[in-house]
Amino acid sequence: MIAVLLVAGLCLAADQKTSDDAISDFVRLKLASDPEVKGGALDAVSKEGVVTLTGVVETQHQKDKATKLAKKVKGVKNVVNNITLKERSAAK
């Protein structure tokens, strides 16, 4: 029964624009499932297809990869990357 409802929902969604809530959810899922980005500490909010990323990562590569992943999600028009880099402690 759940599978039938899911398929019906996907069919209906295919004919409509992807909602901002759905875009946000898909971006969060992509970030969280990527082994390089480790998206657990990241968030994504979509407004009219413009996704704003926030959170903290350790490297510039992770920040850049988060942008690339978000851009791949259907319905994303643009990405604003407000992710910050974690400050590293000075070595003693």
N, C-alpha and C positions, 0 to 999 in steps of 0.2 A: 504494500500500500504506500509506504513512504517513497519507494523508488518511483512509483507512478506519479506521485505528487511532485517529486523532484524533477522528473522529465517534463511534466506539464509546465512547471515553473520555468525551466530552461527554455522551452519552446516559446513561451510568452515573452521572456526576457530577450530573446533573439530579435524580436520585432521592435523592441523599445531601446531607447538610449540607456546605457548603463548608469544607474543612479550613483550619486556621490558616496552613499553609504557602501554600496557594493564595491566601488572603486577602492575606497579606503580599506575595506576588508581584504580584497584581492592583493593590494600592495603590501599590507601587513603580513599576509600569508607568504608572499614571495620573499619578503625580507627575512621572516622567521625561519624559512626553510632553506635559505642559502647558507652553505657551510662557511663561506668567507665573511659574510656580513654579520652573521649571528644576530639576527634582528630582534631578539628578545627585549633589548633596551631601546628600541626605536619605535616611533609612532608615525603614522601617516594619516593626514586628514585631507579630504578632497572637497573642493568647492567649485562647482561648475567645471569639473574636469581638471582643475589645477590642483595638483597634489603638493602639500607641504610636508616635508620630512623633518622630524625633530628627534633628538636623542644624542647619545654620545658613542663614538667608536674610537678605536685605538690608532687607526692609520688612515691616511688620505686615500689609499686604495679602497678601503672599506666604504668610505664616504662616496667616492666616485661610483663604486659598484652599486650602491644603494640607488643612486640616481638612474643608472642604466636599467636596473631591475624594475623600478617604478615606471619608467617610460615604456616598458614592454607590455604593461597591463592595458587591456582594451578600455577605451574611454578616456585615457589620460591624454590631456592636451599639452600640459606643461608640468614641469617639476621644479619646485622651489626647495633647495636643499639647505635647511637650517641646522643640519647635524654638526655638532662640534667635535673636535678632537680632544681626547682625554689627555690631560697634562701629565707629562712624565716626570717622575721625581728625579732630581739631580743625583747622579751617582756620587757616592762618598769615597 
